[in-house]
Amino acid sequence: MHPLLNGEGNLEKIFINMDSRVLRNHFSKQIGLSVENKELAEKKYISSVYFHTIFLFSITKNRKYELKQGDRSVDVGDYLKDVFSSYYADFLLNFGTEQLMVSLAE
């Protein structure tokens, strides 16, 4: 995920990597994944990353949080990229997916 901020520091666009390690790992764990379930997982991934990025960006900016990593100041865009490059994107993709897949199979 890469948030594009304009010159005023506002979120302009969100680029979502659909060839991400998280998404590839998720698909590799799904044995016999149908095309429909793969498309559903991709849509869930896109919407989850998109809305959570907007949510986290808005809260951080509106509440005027100042972000630091150790002694170094961190830009909100860099913070969001870091959060999504680690375990957060994996959590979003897997949260509730099993229940969703079971309900679709019924």
C-alpha positions in Angstrom: 0.0 0.0 0.0 1.3 3.4 -0.9 -0.7 6.6 0.1 -0.1 9.5 -2.2 -0.3 12.8 -0.3 -0.6 16.2 -2.0 1.5 19.2 -1.2 -0.8 20.2 1.7 -0.4 16.8 3.3 -3.9 15.5 2.4 -4.5 12.0 1.2 -5.0 12.2 -2.6 -4.8 8.6 -3.8 -4.1 5.1 -2.3 -2.2 2.6 -4.4 -2.8 -1.0 -3.4 -0.3 -3.7 -4.4 -2.3 -6.6 -5.7 0.9 -8.7 -6.0 1.7 -8.2 -2.3 3.4 -10.9 -0.2 0.3 -10.9 2.1 -2.1 -11.7 -0.8 0.1 -14.3 -2.4 0.6 -16.1 0.9 -3.1 -16.0 1.6 -3.8 -17.6 -1.8 -1.1 -20.2 -1.4 -2.7 -21.4 1.9 -6.1 -21.9 0.2 -6.2 -25.3 -1.4 -8.7 -25.6 -4.3 -9.6 -21.9 -4.2 -12.3 -21.3 -6.7 -12.2 -18.3 -9.1 -15.2 -16.7 -7.3 -13.5 -17.1 -3.8 -10.3 -15.6 -5.2 -12.1 -12.6 -6.6 -14.0 -12.3 -3.3 -10.7 -12.3 -1.3 -9.2 -9.7 -3.7 -12.2 -7.4 -3.3 -12.1 -7.9 0.5 -8.4 -7.1 0.5 -8.8 -3.9 -1.7 -11.8 -2.6 0.3 -10.2 -3.4 3.7 -6.9 -1.8 2.9 -8.6 1.2 1.3 -11.0 2.0 4.1 -8.6 1.3 6.9 -6.0 3.5 5.2 -8.6 6.3 5.1 -9.7 5.6 8.6 -6.1 5.6 10.1 -5.1 8.7 8.0 -8.1 10.7 9.0 -7.8 9.9 12.7 -4.0 10.7 12.7 -4.4 14.0 10.8 -7.6 15.2 12.5 -6.4 14.4 16.0 -3.0 16.1 15.1 -0.9 13.2 16.2 2.8 13.6 15.8 4.4 10.3 14.8 7.9 9.2 15.8 9.9 6.1 15.5 12.5 6.3 18.2 13.9 9.9 18.0 13.0 10.3 14.3 9.8 12.1 13.1 7.8 10.0 10.7 5.5 11.3 8.0 1.9 9.9 8.2 2.3 8.4 4.7 5.5 6.5 5.7 3.7 5.4 8.9 0.8 3.9 7.0 3.1 2.2 4.5 5.0 0.6 7.4 1.8 -0.5 9.2 0.4 -2.1 6.1 3.7 -3.7 5.1 3.8 -5.7 8.3 1.1 -7.7 10.0 -1.8 -5.3 9.7 -2.6 -6.2 6.0 -2.4 -9.9 6.8 -4.8 -9.4 9.7 -7.3 -7.5 7.5 -7.3 -10.2 4.9 -7.7 -13.0 7.3 -10.1 -11.4 9.8 -13.5 -13.1 9.4 -12.5 -14.8 6.1 -13.1 -18.3 7.3 -16.6 -17.6 8.4 -17.3 -15.8 5.1 -16.0 -18.7 3.1 -18.1 -21.2 5.1 -21.2 -19.1 4.6 -20.6 -18.9 0.8 -20.2 -22.7 0.6 -23.6 -23.3 2.2 
